[in-house]
Amino acid sequence: MKKGGRIVTDTTGFFEITSGDIIEIGGRKFRVTGNEMERRFGVEDPKYWVKRVIEDATGDRKIIKLSFLETFNTKIGGVPIRCYRDPDKEGDILDLVRGRDDFMQGEVYRDSMGNNIRILDIVRGANFYVAMGDYFQIPHKVYYEKIMPGLLAKLLDAFRSIRFLHINGFRHGDIRNDHLMIENRTGNYVWIDFDYEYDAPENPFSLDLFGLGNLLIYTVGKGFHELYMIRHERELYGDFFDQIVEEDMSLLDASRFINLRKLYPYLPRMLNDILLHFSRGTDVYYEFIDEIIEDLEGFLRSL
């Protein structure tokens, strides 16, 4: 294993940048302390292009995102969509949202080879995926009556933040429940990680809208309800598996049940109808974020 301590001005080979190395950029020096980790579903994978660092001059802890280009394909309703990382787009968004408390903050530099380098402030808090775990032991009906309205109101504000991106010509690109942070000090909902982009000319905002839909499904369901869980966790679901039809499932994920009023009959139809826009049984889709915001506002006013 090689020793750290190098001065790095060309970050192209980010796999080789290790703890103890110093990234020198924009007249500033940052000592690498490790790689950030991708934490999902109980698995931790290193993100070699995302470094935890300490700035030498100030002692401040930061995150540095290096240029990493990847491409993959996903599908919505059988339609293939090309997705890719775009560091320059994330840099442009950082400039756009500077000073706002609903987006991560950072600065953009170029290294000696012209690679886009983003130096990010750390958002201290839990992501929405983790924070929801506080409610998993509460009966769903109690959760629906006591907790969910407040969460939906906070999500509505977060959706308005995404609207700000859309009206300025940007998309988040990777809306997930672990890319929405709840800041410890303020309780603010803060969007992070917007370097993904995608090609979807027929509905330019489709993946963002489906990402918001997944956040709503996760919130209303007090977690996701997957077919495997419903089939095998009989003490929780009984024989509910036998009542499910294809139209009850997510258009984006065929194993995810989203017709939640069928499982929880006390859920208002008005709320469930929002979720069904993302189901395999719908022929009416959201095309713009204003539509989902309007429907969610209407539901919250009805409470």
C-alpha atoms as a printed R data frame, in Angstrom:
    type eleno elety resid chain resno       x       y       z
1   ATOM     1    CA   MET     A     1   0.000   0.000   0.000
2   ATOM     2    CA   LYS     A     2   1.450   3.368  -0.970
3   ATOM     3    CA   LYS     A     3   2.020   6.046   1.632
4   ATOM     4    CA   GLY     A     4   0.017   9.274   1.539
5   ATOM     5    CA   GLY     A     5   1.403  12.764   1.701
6   ATOM     6    CA   ARG     A     6   1.672  13.711  -1.976
7   ATOM     7    CA   ILE     A     7   0.697  17.148  -3.254
8   ATOM     8    CA   VAL     A     8  -2.026  16.523  -5.862
9   ATOM     9    CA   THR     A     9  -2.904  19.140  -8.479
10  ATOM    10    CA   ASP     A    10  -4.170  16.737 -11.162
11  ATOM    11    CA   THR     A    11  -7.106  14.743  -9.767
12  ATOM    12    CA   THR     A    12  -7.783  12.676 -12.894
13  ATOM    13    CA   GLY     A    13  -6.575   9.493 -11.176
14  ATOM    14    CA   PHE     A    14  -8.851   9.871  -8.164
15  ATOM    15    CA   PHE     A    15  -8.584   6.178  -7.250
16  ATOM    16    CA   GLU     A    16  -4.931   6.803  -6.338
17  ATOM    17    CA   ILE     A    17  -5.646   9.789  -4.068
18  ATOM    18    CA   THR     A    18  -5.580   8.444  -0.529
19  ATOM    19    CA   SER     A    19  -5.558   9.506   3.110
20  ATOM    20    CA   GLY     A    20  -2.737  11.917   3.869
21  ATOM    21    CA   ASP     A    21  -2.493  13.273   0.324
22  ATOM    22    CA   ILE     A    22  -3.023  17.011  -0.093
23  ATOM    23    CA   ILE     A    23  -5.263  18.289  -2.875
24  ATOM    24    CA   GLU     A    24  -4.079  21.743  -3.885
25  ATOM    25    CA   ILE     A    25  -6.684  23.731  -5.744
26  ATOM    26    CA   GLY     A    26  -7.470  27.424  -6.167
27  ATOM    27    CA   GLY     A    27  -4.621  28.398  -3.886
28  ATOM    28    CA   ARG     A    28  -6.040  26.256  -1.071
29  ATOM    29    CA   LYS     A    29  -4.784  22.986   0.407
30  ATOM    30    CA   PHE     A    30  -6.983  20.149   1.599
31  ATOM    31    CA   ARG     A    31  -5.667  17.094   3.428
32  ATOM    32    CA   VAL     A    32  -7.540  13.909   2.496
33  ATOM    33    CA   THR     A    33  -8.836  11.871   5.450
34  ATOM    34    CA   GLY     A    34 -10.764   9.212   3.516
35  ATOM    35    CA   ASN     A    35 -13.427   8.432   0.938
36  ATOM    36    CA   GLU     A    36 -17.097   9.128   1.388
37  ATOM    37    CA   MET     A    37 -19.263   6.004   1.505
38  ATOM    38    CA   GLU     A    38 -22.434   5.115  -0.362
39  ATOM    39    CA   ARG     A    39 -24.729   3.870   2.412
40  ATOM    40    CA   ARG     A    40 -27.866   2.151   1.148
41  ATOM    41    CA   PHE     A    41 -29.747  -0.924   2.306
42  ATOM    42    CA   GLY     A    42 -27.182  -1.749   4.965
43  ATOM    43    CA   VAL     A    43 -24.260  -1.785   2.512
44  ATOM    44    CA   GLU     A    44 -21.350   0.658   2.485
45  ATOM    45    CA   ASP     A    45 -19.374   1.127  -0.740
46  ATOM    46    CA   PRO     A    46 -16.521   3.658  -1.061
47  ATOM    47    CA   LYS     A    47 -17.078   6.581  -3.411
48  ATOM    48    CA   TYR     A    48 -13.498   7.069  -4.561
49  ATOM    49    CA   TRP     A    49 -14.318  10.305  -6.390
50  ATOM    50    CA   VAL     A    50 -15.724  11.895  -3.202
51  ATOM    51    CA   LYS     A    51 -13.074  12.699  -0.590
52  ATOM    52    CA   ARG     A    52 -13.402  13.721   3.039
53  ATOM    53    CA   VAL     A    53 -10.874  16.488   3.646
54  ATOM    54    CA   ILE     A    54  -9.646  19.064   6.161
55  ATOM    55    CA   GLU     A    55  -8.588  22.483   4.877
56  ATOM    56    CA   ASP     A    56  -5.072  23.185   6.116
57  ATOM    57    CA   ALA     A    57  -5.565  26.936   6.586
58  ATOM    58    CA   THR     A    58  -8.771  26.779   8.616
59  ATOM    59    CA   GLY     A    59  -9.118  23.254   9.991
60  ATOM    60    CA   ASP     A    60 -12.612  23.109   8.492
61  ATOM    61    CA   ARG     A    61 -13.895  19.741   7.383
62  ATOM    62    CA   LYS     A    62 -15.192  19.653   3.816
63  ATOM    63    CA   ILE     A    63 -16.237  17.232   1.091
64  ATOM    64    CA   ILE     A    64 -14.441  17.361  -2.261
65  ATOM    65    CA   LYS     A    65 -16.167  15.852  -5.290
66  ATOM    66    CA   LEU     A    66 -13.845  15.033  -8.166
67  ATOM    67    CA   SER     A    67 -14.795  14.581 -11.816
68  ATOM    68    CA   PHE     A    68 -16.246  11.127 -12.356
69  ATOM    69    CA   LEU     A    69 -18.059  10.383 -15.600
70  ATOM    70    CA   GLU     A    70 -20.372   7.384 -15.864
71  ATOM    71    CA   THR     A    71 -23.380   6.505 -17.979
72  ATOM    72    CA   PHE     A    72 -26.205   4.013 -17.440
73  ATOM    73    CA   ASN     A    73 -29.742   3.418 -18.655
74  ATOM    74    CA   THR     A    74 -33.017   3.172 -16.780
75  ATOM    75    CA   LYS     A    75 -36.624   2.775 -17.924
76  ATOM    76    CA   ILE     A    76 -39.952   4.402 -17.175
77  ATOM    77    CA   GLY     A    77 -42.898   2.459 -18.516
78  ATOM    78    CA   GLY     A    78 -40.588   0.557 -20.847
79  ATOM    79    CA   VAL     A    79 -39.066   3.753 -22.293
80  ATOM    80    CA   PRO     A    80 -35.250   3.742 -21.996
81  ATOM    81    CA   ILE     A    81 -33.640   6.856 -20.515
82  ATOM    82    CA   ARG     A    82 -29.910   7.543 -20.643
83  ATOM    83    CA   CYS     A    83 -28.492   8.834 -17.355
84  ATOM    84    CA   TYR     A    84 -25.008  10.220 -16.798
85  ATOM    85    CA   ARG     A    85 -22.896  12.238 -14.377
86  ATOM    86    CA   ASP     A    86 -22.340  15.894 -15.242
87  ATOM    87    CA   PRO     A    87 -19.966  17.650 -12.800
88  ATOM    88    CA   ASP     A    88 -20.321  20.954 -14.665
89  ATOM    89    CA   LYS     A    89 -24.090  20.907 -14.204
90  ATOM    90    CA   GLU     A    90 -23.669  20.386 -10.455
91  ATOM    91    CA   GLY     A    91 -21.226  23.279 -10.408
92  ATOM    92    CA   ASP     A    92 -23.734  25.500 -12.208
93  ATOM    93    CA   ILE     A    93 -26.420  24.592  -9.657
94  ATOM    94    CA   LEU     A    94 -24.059  25.392  -6.797
95  ATOM    95    CA   ASP     A    95 -23.643  28.866  -8.284
96  ATOM    96    CA   LEU     A    96 -27.417  29.216  -8.696
97  ATOM    97    CA   VAL     A    97 -28.323  28.218  -5.125
98  ATOM    98    CA   ARG     A    98 -25.523  30.052  -3.350
99  ATOM    99    CA   GLY     A    99 -26.769  31.361  -0.005
100 ATOM   100    CA   ARG     A   100 -29.953  29.266   0.040
101 ATOM   101    CA   ASP     A   101 -30.516  27.026   3.064
102 ATOM   102    CA   ASP     A   102 -32.444  24.371   1.112
103 ATOM   103    CA   PHE     A   103 -29.487  23.186  -1.001
104 ATOM   104    CA   MET     A   104 -25.981  22.064  -0.160
105 ATOM   105    CA   GLN     A   105 -23.430  24.820  -0.549
106 ATOM   106    CA   GLY     A   106 -20.039  24.766  -2.207
107 ATOM   107    CA   GLU     A   107 -17.481  26.293  -4.536
108 ATOM   108    CA   VAL     A   108 -16.254  25.160  -7.931
109 ATOM   109    CA   TYR     A   109 -12.647  25.064  -9.090
110 ATOM   110    CA   ARG     A   110 -10.621  23.531 -11.932
111 ATOM   111    CA   ASP     A   111  -7.521  21.460 -11.294
112 ATOM   112    CA   SER     A   112  -4.340  21.638 -13.376
113 ATOM   113    CA   MET     A   113  -5.926  19.414 -16.059
114 ATOM   114    CA   GLY     A   114  -9.213  21.315 -16.166
115 ATOM   115    CA   ASN     A   115 -11.211  18.779 -14.148
116 ATOM   116    CA   ASN     A   116 -14.255  20.176 -12.338
117 ATOM   117    CA   ILE     A   117 -13.671  20.083  -8.564
118 ATOM   118    CA   ARG     A   118 -16.462  20.917  -6.116
119 ATOM   119    CA   ILE     A   119 -15.571  21.834  -2.534
120 ATOM   120    CA   LEU     A   120 -18.690  21.295  -0.438
121 ATOM   121    CA   ASP     A   121 -19.814  22.301   3.022
122 ATOM   122    CA   ILE     A   122 -20.919  19.317   5.096
123 ATOM   123    CA   VAL     A   123 -24.645  19.174   5.846
124 ATOM   124    CA   ARG     A   124 -24.777  17.841   9.391
125 ATOM   125    CA   GLY     A   125 -27.833  15.731  10.021
126 ATOM   126    CA   ALA     A   126 -29.657  12.571   8.987
127 ATOM   127    CA   ASN     A   127 -30.985  11.916   5.522
128 ATOM   128    CA   PHE     A   128 -34.724  11.419   5.078
129 ATOM   129    CA   TYR     A   129 -34.330   7.654   4.634
130 ATOM   130    CA   VAL     A   130 -32.646   7.319   8.029
131 ATOM   131    CA   ALA     A   131 -34.843   9.883   9.796
132 ATOM   132    CA   MET     A   132 -38.010   8.007   8.859
133 ATOM   133    CA   GLY     A   133 -36.737   5.053  10.862
134 ATOM   134    CA   ASP     A   134 -37.771   6.924  14.016
135 ATOM   135    CA   TYR     A   135 -41.407   6.200  13.129
136 ATOM   136    CA   PHE     A   136 -41.247   2.561  12.042
137 ATOM   137    CA   GLN     A   137 -42.395   1.227  15.417
138 ATOM   138    CA   ILE     A   138 -45.455   3.508  15.517
139 ATOM   139    CA   PRO     A   139 -48.747   1.957  14.283
140 ATOM   140    CA   HIS     A   140 -49.491   3.331  10.839
141 ATOM   141    CA   LYS     A   141 -52.841   4.885  11.803
142 ATOM   142    CA   VAL     A   142 -51.242   6.792  14.698
143 ATOM   143    CA   TYR     A   143 -48.410   7.842  12.373
144 ATOM   144    CA   TYR     A   144 -50.930   9.008   9.748
145 ATOM   145    CA   GLU     A   145 -52.881  11.100  12.252
146 ATOM   146    CA   LYS     A   146 -50.030  12.540  14.345
147 ATOM   147    CA   ILE     A   147 -46.844  12.579  12.262
148 ATOM   148    CA   MET     A   148 -47.544  12.402   8.532
149 ATOM   149    CA   PRO     A   149 -49.205  15.835   8.035
150 ATOM   150    CA   GLY     A   150 -46.123  17.604   9.411
151 ATOM   151    CA   LEU     A   151 -43.786  15.525   7.257
152 ATOM   152    CA   LEU     A   152 -45.843  16.202   4.133
153 ATOM   153    CA   ALA     A   153 -45.763  19.938   4.846
154 ATOM   154    CA   LYS     A   154 -41.960  19.803   5.068
155 ATOM   155    CA   LEU     A   155 -41.787  17.742   1.882
156 ATOM   156    CA   LEU     A   156 -43.971  20.292   0.141
157 ATOM   157    CA   ASP     A   157 -41.381  22.967   0.901
158 ATOM   158    CA   ALA     A   158 -38.663  20.636  -0.392
159 ATOM   159    CA   PHE     A   159 -40.673  20.116  -3.593
160 ATOM   160    CA   ARG     A   160 -40.870  23.892  -4.010
161 ATOM   161    CA   SER     A   161 -37.077  23.943  -3.807
162 ATOM   162    CA   ILE     A   162 -36.901  21.512  -6.728
163 ATOM   163    CA   ARG     A   163 -39.348  23.759  -8.576
164 ATOM   164    CA   PHE     A   164 -36.771  26.537  -8.194
165 ATOM   165    CA   LEU     A   165 -34.301  24.367 -10.117
166 ATOM   166    CA   HIS     A   166 -36.829  23.531 -12.814
167 ATOM   167    CA   ILE     A   167 -37.872  27.114 -13.516
168 ATOM   168    CA   ASN     A   168 -34.187  27.999 -13.820
169 ATOM   169    CA   GLY     A   169 -33.609  25.279 -16.411
170 ATOM   170    CA   PHE     A   170 -32.053  22.610 -14.193
171 ATOM   171    CA   ARG     A   171 -33.045  19.186 -12.905
172 ATOM   172    CA   HIS     A   172 -31.781  17.580  -9.732
173 ATOM   173    CA   GLY     A   173 -31.281  14.316 -11.602
174 ATOM   174    CA   ASP     A   174 -31.107  11.878  -8.687
175 ATOM   175    CA   ILE     A   175 -33.940  12.552  -6.249
176 ATOM   176    CA   ARG     A   176 -33.853   9.882  -3.541
177 ATOM   177    CA   ASN     A   177 -34.739   9.721   0.111
178 ATOM   178    CA   ASP     A   178 -31.029   9.713   1.017
179 ATOM   179    CA   HIS     A   179 -30.355  12.853  -1.033
180 ATOM   180    CA   LEU     A   180 -32.630  14.940   1.172
181 ATOM   181    CA   MET     A   181 -30.950  15.862   4.449
182 ATOM   182    CA   ILE     A   182 -32.553  17.152   7.640
183 ATOM   183    CA   GLU     A   183 -30.077  19.576   9.156
184 ATOM   184    CA   ASN     A   184 -29.517  19.041  12.864
185 ATOM   185    CA   ARG     A   185 -29.285  22.668  13.943
186 ATOM   186    CA   THR     A   186 -32.196  24.154  11.988
187 ATOM   187    CA   GLY     A   187 -34.400  21.231  10.933
188 ATOM   188    CA   ASN     A   188 -34.142  22.507   7.352
189 ATOM   189    CA   TYR     A   189 -34.644  20.016   4.550
190 ATOM   190    CA   VAL     A   190 -31.554  20.305   2.350
191 ATOM   191    CA   TRP     A   191 -31.064  18.771  -1.113
192 ATOM   192    CA   ILE     A   192 -27.641  17.298  -1.867
193 ATOM   193    CA   ASP     A   193 -25.866  15.542  -4.753
194 ATOM   194    CA   PHE     A   194 -27.164  16.918  -8.035
195 ATOM   195    CA   ASP     A   195 -24.479  15.796 -10.487
196 ATOM   196    CA   TYR     A   196 -26.697  13.293 -12.326
197 ATOM   197    CA   GLU     A   197 -28.344  14.326 -15.573
198 ATOM   198    CA   TYR     A   198 -30.524  12.427 -18.028
199 ATOM   199    CA   ASP     A   199 -31.942  12.492 -21.572
200 ATOM   200    CA   ALA     A   200 -35.743  12.531 -21.642
201 ATOM   201    CA   PRO     A   201 -36.876  14.901 -24.402
202 ATOM   202    CA   GLU     A   202 -40.530  13.806 -24.336
203 ATOM   203    CA   ASN     A   203 -40.899  14.593 -20.619
204 ATOM   204    CA   PRO     A   204 -37.787  16.500 -19.522
205 ATOM   205    CA   PHE     A   205 -38.654  16.384 -15.809
206 ATOM   206    CA   SER     A   206 -39.820  12.778 -15.653
207 ATOM   207    CA   LEU     A   207 -37.111  11.276 -13.442
208 ATOM   208    CA   ASP     A   208 -37.240  14.181 -11.006
209 ATOM   209    CA   LEU     A   209 -41.013  13.813 -10.730
210 ATOM   210    CA   PHE     A   210 -40.809  10.058 -10.197
211 ATOM   211    CA   GLY     A   211 -38.165  10.689  -7.553
212 ATOM   212    CA   LEU     A   212 -40.560  13.038  -5.754
213 ATOM   213    CA   GLY     A   213 -43.281  10.415  -6.145
214 ATOM   214    CA   ASN     A   214 -41.063   7.837  -4.448
215 ATOM   215    CA   LEU     A   215 -40.500  10.241  -1.559
216 ATOM   216    CA   LEU     A   216 -44.268  10.590  -1.146
217 ATOM   217    CA   ILE     A   217 -44.808   6.830  -1.380
218 ATOM   218    CA   TYR     A   218 -42.107   6.262   1.243
219 ATOM   219    CA   THR     A   219 -43.658   8.886   3.526
220 ATOM   220    CA   VAL     A   220 -47.294   7.865   3.185
221 ATOM   221    CA   GLY     A   221 -46.470   4.166   3.503
222 ATOM   222    CA   LYS     A   222 -44.144   4.697   6.489
223 ATOM   223    CA   GLY     A   223 -41.534   2.952   4.398
224 ATOM   224    CA   PHE     A   224 -41.732   1.056   1.124
225 ATOM   225    CA   HIS     A   225 -43.899  -2.045   0.760
226 ATOM   226    CA   GLU     A   226 -42.237  -4.521  -1.574
227 ATOM   227    CA   LEU     A   227 -43.903  -7.639  -2.978
228 ATOM   228    CA   TYR     A   228 -41.403  -9.910  -1.246
229 ATOM   229    CA   MET     A   229 -42.229  -8.350   2.134
230 ATOM   230    CA   ILE     A   230 -45.964  -8.560   1.550
231 ATOM   231    CA   ARG     A   231 -45.754 -12.183   0.492
232 ATOM   232    CA   HIS     A   232 -43.504 -13.429   3.290
233 ATOM   233    CA   GLU     A   233 -44.274 -11.220   6.322
234 ATOM   234    CA   ARG     A   234 -47.669 -12.766   7.029
235 ATOM   235    CA   GLU     A   235 -47.835 -11.518  10.602
236 ATOM   236    CA   LEU     A   236 -47.834  -7.956   9.233
237 ATOM   237    CA   TYR     A   237 -49.730  -8.281   5.955
238 ATOM   238    CA   GLY     A   238 -51.866 -11.394   6.410
239 ATOM   239    CA   ASP     A   239 -53.210 -12.598   3.038
240 ATOM   240    CA   PHE     A   240 -52.981  -9.140   1.470
241 ATOM   241    CA   PHE     A   241 -50.624 -10.457  -1.227
242 ATOM   242    CA   ASP     A   242 -53.576 -12.271  -2.837
243 ATOM   243    CA   GLN     A   243 -55.438  -8.968  -3.284
244 ATOM   244    CA   ILE     A   244 -52.709  -7.203  -5.258
245 ATOM   245    CA   VAL     A   245 -53.034  -6.622  -9.011
246 ATOM   246    CA   GLU     A   246 -50.476  -5.288 -11.473
247 ATOM   247    CA   GLU     A   247 -52.132  -1.856 -11.533
248 ATOM   248    CA   ASP     A   248 -51.293  -1.428  -7.829
249 ATOM   249    CA   MET     A   249 -47.564  -1.453  -8.511
250 ATOM   250    CA   SER     A   250 -45.049   1.279  -9.275
251 ATOM   251    CA   LEU     A   251 -44.361   2.143 -12.897
252 ATOM   252    CA   LEU     A   252 -40.697   2.645 -12.039
253 ATOM   253    CA   ASP     A   253 -40.274  -0.447  -9.828
254 ATOM   254    CA   ALA     A   254 -42.508  -3.421 -10.582
255 ATOM   255    CA   SER     A   255 -41.925  -4.914  -7.112
256 ATOM   256    CA   ARG     A   256 -43.111  -1.830  -5.186
257 ATOM   257    CA   PHE     A   257 -46.754  -1.644  -4.038
258 ATOM   258    CA   ILE     A   258 -48.060   1.935  -4.108
259 ATOM   259    CA   ASN     A   259 -51.880   1.739  -4.041
260 ATOM   260    CA   LEU     A   260 -51.632   2.355  -0.316
261 ATOM   261    CA   ARG     A   261 -55.314   3.044   0.327
262 ATOM   262    CA   LYS     A   262 -55.917  -0.611  -0.454
263 ATOM   263    CA   LEU     A   263 -53.633  -1.509   2.471
264 ATOM   264    CA   TYR     A   264 -54.709   1.384   4.732
265 ATOM   265    CA   PRO     A   265 -58.379   2.155   3.942
266 ATOM   266    CA   TYR     A   266 -58.408   5.264   6.183
267 ATOM   267    CA   LEU     A   267 -56.038   7.087   3.803
268 ATOM   268    CA   PRO     A   268 -57.983   9.806   1.951
269 ATOM   269    CA   ARG     A   269 -58.652   9.105  -1.710
270 ATOM   270    CA   MET     A   270 -57.283  12.577  -2.526
271 ATOM   271    CA   LEU     A   271 -53.866  11.613  -1.147
272 ATOM   272    CA   ASN     A   272 -53.869   8.139  -2.666
273 ATOM   273    CA   ASP     A   273 -54.713   9.589  -6.087
274 ATOM   274    CA   ILE     A   274 -51.452  11.547  -5.998
275 ATOM   275    CA   LEU     A   275 -49.559   8.290  -5.482
276 ATOM   276    CA   LEU     A   276 -51.448   6.524  -8.255
277 ATOM   277    CA   HIS     A   277 -50.015   8.953 -10.809
278 ATOM   278    CA   PHE     A   278 -46.852   6.828 -10.457
279 ATOM   279    CA   SER     A   279 -48.577   3.439 -10.748
280 ATOM   280    CA   ARG     A   280 -48.856   0.920 -13.558
281 ATOM   281    CA   GLY     A   281 -52.603   1.476 -13.574
282 ATOM   282    CA   THR     A   282 -52.533   5.161 -14.486
283 ATOM   283    CA   ASP     A   283 -52.973   6.854 -17.822
284 ATOM   284    CA   VAL     A   284 -52.506  10.336 -16.345
285 ATOM   285    CA   TYR     A   285 -48.947  11.370 -15.496
286 ATOM   286    CA   TYR     A   286 -47.458  14.447 -13.918
287 ATOM   287    CA   GLU     A   287 -45.503  16.428 -16.500
288 ATOM   288    CA   PHE     A   288 -44.564  19.456 -14.412
289 ATOM   289    CA   ILE     A   289 -43.707  19.916 -10.759
290 ATOM   290    CA   ASP     A   290 -46.403  22.586 -10.364
291 ATOM   291    CA   GLU     A   291 -49.019  19.853 -10.815
292 ATOM   292    CA   ILE     A   292 -47.790  17.673  -7.960
293 ATOM   293    CA   ILE     A   293 -47.278  20.729  -5.733
294 ATOM   294    CA   GLU     A   294 -50.827  21.891  -6.418
295 ATOM   295    CA   ASP     A   295 -52.278  18.468  -5.582
296 ATOM   296    CA   LEU     A   296 -50.254  18.161  -2.385
297 ATOM   297    CA   GLU     A   297 -51.190  21.701  -1.332
298 ATOM   298    CA   GLY     A   298 -54.842  20.828  -1.927
299 ATOM   299    CA   PHE     A   299 -54.618  17.736   0.229
300 ATOM   300    CA   LEU     A   300 -52.924  19.563   3.108
301 ATOM   301    CA   ARG     A   301 -55.556  22.320   2.966
302 ATOM   302    CA   SER     A   302 -58.253  19.654   3.261
303 ATOM   303    CA   LEU     A   303 -56.982  18.392   6.633
